[in-house]
Amino acid sequence: MSEDLTKKICVPCQGGIPPLERGATAGYLEQTPGWELADGAGRIERKLTFGDFAETLAFVNRVGELAEAEGHHPDISFGWGYCDITLYTHKIGGLHENDFIMAAKINGLA
């Protein structure tokens, strides 16, 4: 797992594969600072803070553009000065390498 996650692209997941197990996430988490396992290691989450609503909205819009370009869409909750992002692969009901690729790229936007 030495390859930089930001250099990878999300590959469409058709399902039918098992999600990553907790032990397999350690190396990915090292490459995605600020992200934490959630939901029994079935998701990753990051909470970010901003100076005001406009700054938060601008960030959320950049994340949305990235998600469309990668074809991998996070769950986003935001309001005045905060943004909570959750990533997991819906088709497999858990984590996939794609989630960590997106997390690394979102970190680049933060």
N, C-alpha and C positions, 0 to 999 in steps of 0.2 A: 504494500500500500504506500509505496514511496512516491507515486505519481501525484502531482499537485491536482487536487480535486477541481480547482478553478479552470484547469485546462481541459477537463472532461466535459462531455455533453450528456444530458439526460437521454437515456434510451427508453423508448416506450415499453412499458411493462404490460404484458398481456394477461398476467395472472398465472395461476398454476404452479407457482414456485413458493417455497416457504419464505417468510420474512426472516431478516437477520436475527440471530439469537443475541442475547445481551452481551456475551463474550466477544462476539464479532464486531460490536460497535466501538470498542475501546480505541482502536487505531483511527477510526473515523472521527471520534470525538476529539482526539488530540489535534486533528486538522481543522476543527470547527470550534474555536474558542467562543465561549458565551452561550453555547447550546447545551441543553441538559436533556437526559432521558426522562421521559414521562410515560404514564399509563403502562407501568410494568415493562418498560423498554420497548413499547410498541409505537412510540412517537418521540420526536425531539421538539423542544420548545426554546424560544428565546424571547426575552422581554427587553425592549429598548425604550429609552426615554429621549425626548426632544424638548426644545425650548418653547414651542407653541404648536397650535393646531396646524398652521400652514406648513411648518417644517415637517411635521408628522405626515401630513397628507402627501407632500412631495415625495417623501421616502416610500410610502405605501404605493404610490403610482409607479415609482421606479421598480419596486418589487413586482408589481403587476406586469410591467413590460418585460421584465426578466422571465417571469413565469410563462408568459405567452410565448416568448422566444424559445424557451426550453421545453415547453409542453408538459410542465410539471407544476402544479398549482398548490400553494400552501393555503392553510386556513389563517386568516388575518383578522384580528380585532384591534381597533384603534380608536383614539379619542384625543382630547386635548393633551398633548405632550407625552403620549405613550402609544406603543404598538406592541402587540403580542402576536408572535408567529408560531404556528404549529405545522410541522411537516410529518407526513407518513404517506405510504403508498396505499391508496384506497383499494386497489384491485387485489392486494395480498393481505390487507388488514394489518399492516405493520411496516417495519422499516426496510428499505432497499438502499443500495448505493446512491440512487438518484436523490434521495432525501438529503444525503450528506453533500452531494454535489451542489444542490440548491442552497444548502446552509452555508457552504463556503462562498458561493457567489453572492449571497445576501450579505454576508460579512463584508465583502468588498464594497457594497453599496452603503453600509452603515457609517 
